[in-house]
Amino acid sequence: MDKPKNFIRQPEDFICENCGEKVIGGGYTNHCPQCLYSRHVDNVPGDRANPCGGLMAPTGIELEHGEYVLTHKCLKCKVAKRNKTAPDDSFDELVRINQEFRV
C-alpha cells in the first residue's frame, strides 16, 4: 500500500478526541497510537480539506504485503478508509481489534 503520489505531509501534534492521549505527529501520523482512533479530516491524505471532522473508529485490521493495515469507519458520515499501522501503535490494541472484528 504505497502512499498516494499527491500525499501532503502534515507534521502536526494533536490530542486524541477519543482517549485524550497527546500525540506527537511525524508528518505521516494518521491515528492515535494508543486507541488507534482517527479523525475524518482529509479528502487526499494530508490535505485537511474534508469538512466532516467526525471521529473514526478502528473497525478492522488486515495483513497486506507484510504490513498491517487498519480500517477506520467514520462515526458521523459512515465512510470507511484504510491506513497503515505505525511502529509505535499499541500492540495490545491491535490484537484487541483483530479479535473483536474477526470474521
ZIHUJO-V318400 format. One line per field, one symbol per residue. phi: phi as a letter, one per 20 degrees, with the letter a starting at -180 (. if undefined). psi: psi as a letter, one per 20 degrees, with the letter a starting at -180 (. if undefined). burial: I if it has 16 or more other ideal C-beta (glycine too) atoms within 10 Angstrom, else O. Layout:
phi=???
psi=???
burial=???
//
This chain:
phi=.ffgfdgdfcfcebdffednfedeedocfdbffedmfccecdedgneldefgmffdefcrbceclnceceddcffedmfdcdbffdgeffffffffffffdfe
psi=nqqqikpopnnpqrppigijpopopjhjphrpigijqaqniqgppiikipigjqpoqpjrpqpokjqppqpqppigijqqqqqqrqhjqoghhggggghhjp.
burial=OOOOOOOOOIOOOOOIOIOOOOIOOOOOIIIIIIIIIIIIIIOOIIOOOIOOOIIIIIOIIOOOOOOOOIIIIIOOOOOOOOIIIOOOIIOOIIOOIOOOOOO
//
